[in-house]
Amino acid sequence: MSIDAVNRISVVGSGAMGTQIAAVCALAGYPVKVQDIATESLERARQVLTEQLEKRVQKGKLSREQVDGAWSRLSWTTDLAEAVGDADYVIEAIVEKLDAKRELFARLDELAPAHAILATNSSTIVSSKIADATRRPENVCNMHFFNPVLVMELVEVVMNPQTSEDTADTAVELCRRIGKTPILLKKEISGFVANRLLMALFKEAMYLYEQGIAEFKDIDLAATKALNHPMGPFTLMDFTGLDVNYHVMQQQYAETGDPAMKPPEILREKFERGEFGRKSGKGFYTYE
Ligand SMILES: NC(=O)c1ccc[n+]([C@@H]2O[C@H](COP(=O)([O-])OP(=O)(O)OC[C@H]3O[C@@H](n4cnc5c(N)ncnc54)[C@H](O)[C@@H]3O)[C@@H](O)[C@H]2O)c1
């Protein structure tokens, strides 16, 4: 299916990601139906999105007309058949659980038109683990947005071995039409590209620190003052949560069995001591 045949988009899951994915699609002019199993989640999504879009109007990043237009194109429901029955493109952003996603994709396959592309926003589950729950694996791919979607420009489109060129082209083109910058991964790999680069930086930073080569604050300075990164790796790990980073590395290690992917000792110790970074008051740095 070509991008010009994409007229209606559905987003399944109205959490942090789904809500903003729906918003960027609606802001770009697409009618978007948002579905969630929980009414409370849909209510909260509308409330949070109202605040987020208002802030962007106040900052001058969006005009009142753009925001009003987006709201007029957004609709919300708990009924999956109603949400995807006439969709050309479905983006799934539900809980990060393989079983739940497989079950959902089997239902999407029954309910959505045969030509519809079914994309998953999963950050860790590659679409080949889900595509075989449908009878259209060639129409299935990953479409990995970054949080917060209204702000972050990159989207990773990842092909599974059965994804058709057509599907990949349309997914990439859709990213452009909604104002994002796509990159195409022609093969699946755990962590995709951006998070693998980040994890490699984190691991090297922790290696240098563990070896006693330099203090962590100085390693942060190397990243900010020589590489022009907005934040050093230790500051960023504290910010995103050492527990989150530990789990990501553990999962990549479990998935690949590659010893190079094993979480560094210093990270394991901090995780076990409950030093999760900014949110717990202490990580590599100490917070008031
Ligand atoms: N949060 C992030 O930073 C981030 C970044 C990139 C990708 N992702 C991925 O996006 C997806 C969603 O993450 P999130 O942070 O928005 O989660 P979230 O917990 O904020 O929202 C998940 C929503 O899915 C709903 N849901 C659960 N099962 C459902 C089902 N069967 N049908 C319909 N709705 C269902 C829940 O009610 C909830 O509203 C995950 O796959 C995650 O890996 C998250």
PDBQT file of the ligand as one rigid body, heavy atoms in Angstrom, charges set to zero:
ROOT
HETATM    1  N1  LIG A 301       7.540   4.996  27.713  1.00  0.00    +0.000 N 
HETATM    2  C1  LIG A 301       8.557   5.076  26.872  1.00  0.00    +0.000 C 
HETATM    3  O1  LIG A 301       9.531   5.816  27.094  1.00  0.00    +0.000 OA
HETATM    4  C2  LIG A 301       8.535   4.277  25.585  1.00  0.00    +0.000 A 
HETATM    5  C3  LIG A 301       9.378   4.665  24.521  1.00  0.00    +0.000 A 
HETATM    6  C4  LIG A 301       9.305   3.958  23.312  1.00  0.00    +0.000 A 
HETATM    7  C5  LIG A 301       8.432   2.887  23.202  1.00  0.00    +0.000 A 
HETATM    8  N2  LIG A 301       7.651   2.522  24.254  1.00  0.00    +0.000 N 
HETATM    9  C6  LIG A 301       6.727   1.400  24.070  1.00  0.00    +0.000 C 
HETATM   10  O2  LIG A 301       5.403   1.893  23.901  1.00  0.00    +0.000 OA
HETATM   11  C7  LIG A 301       4.452   0.965  24.433  1.00  0.00    +0.000 C 
HETATM   12  C8  LIG A 301       3.577   1.673  25.429  1.00  0.00    +0.000 C 
HETATM   13  O3  LIG A 301       4.354   2.277  26.424  1.00  0.00    +0.000 OA
HETATM   14  P1  LIG A 301       3.774   3.415  27.376  1.00  0.00    +0.000 P 
HETATM   15  O4  LIG A 301       4.928   3.956  28.130  1.00  0.00    +0.000 OA
HETATM   16  O5  LIG A 301       2.894   4.327  26.608  1.00  0.00    +0.000 OA
HETATM   17  O6  LIG A 301       2.869   2.524  28.368  1.00  0.00    +0.000 OA
HETATM   18  P2  LIG A 301       1.693   2.982  29.342  1.00  0.00    +0.000 P 
HETATM   19  O7  LIG A 301       1.711   2.011  30.459  1.00  0.00    +0.000 OA
HETATM   20  O8  LIG A 301       1.774   4.438  29.624  1.00  0.00    +0.000 OA
HETATM   21  O9  LIG A 301       0.359   2.746  28.473  1.00  0.00    +0.000 OA
HETATM   22  C9  LIG A 301      -0.097   1.505  28.049  1.00  0.00    +0.000 C 
HETATM   23  C10 LIG A 301      -1.591   1.623  27.771  1.00  0.00    +0.000 C 
HETATM   24  O10 LIG A 301      -2.018   0.436  27.101  1.00  0.00    +0.000 OA
HETATM   25  C11 LIG A 301      -3.305   0.091  27.587  1.00  0.00    +0.000 C 
HETATM   26  N3  LIG A 301      -3.523  -1.310  27.285  1.00  0.00    +0.000 N 
HETATM   27  C12 LIG A 301      -2.997  -2.397  27.891  1.00  0.00    +0.000 A 
HETATM   28  N4  LIG A 301      -3.395  -3.519  27.264  1.00  0.00    +0.000 NA
HETATM   29  C13 LIG A 301      -4.197  -3.136  26.237  1.00  0.00    +0.000 A 
HETATM   30  C14 LIG A 301      -4.892  -3.843  25.211  1.00  0.00    +0.000 A 
HETATM   31  N5  LIG A 301      -4.856  -5.149  25.122  1.00  0.00    +0.000 N 
HETATM   32  N6  LIG A 301      -5.616  -3.130  24.328  1.00  0.00    +0.000 NA
HETATM   33  C15 LIG A 301      -5.669  -1.767  24.405  1.00  0.00    +0.000 A 
HETATM   34  N7  LIG A 301      -5.003  -1.042  25.352  1.00  0.00    +0.000 NA
HETATM   35  C16 LIG A 301      -4.282  -1.734  26.242  1.00  0.00    +0.000 A 
HETATM   36  C17 LIG A 301      -3.267   0.450  29.059  1.00  0.00    +0.000 C 
HETATM   37  O11 LIG A 301      -4.578   0.614  29.592  1.00  0.00    +0.000 OA
HETATM   38  C18 LIG A 301      -2.453   1.751  29.026  1.00  0.00    +0.000 C 
HETATM   39  O12 LIG A 301      -3.319   2.872  28.867  1.00  0.00    +0.000 OA
HETATM   40  C19 LIG A 301       5.280  -0.181  25.010  1.00  0.00    +0.000 C 
HETATM   41  O13 LIG A 301       5.345  -1.205  24.065  1.00  0.00    +0.000 OA
HETATM   42  C20 LIG A 301       6.669   0.438  25.213  1.00  0.00    +0.000 C 
HETATM   43  O14 LIG A 301       7.716  -0.501  25.084  1.00  0.00    +0.000 OA
HETATM   44  C21 LIG A 301       7.670   3.202  25.431  1.00  0.00    +0.000 A 
ENDROOT
TORSDOF 0
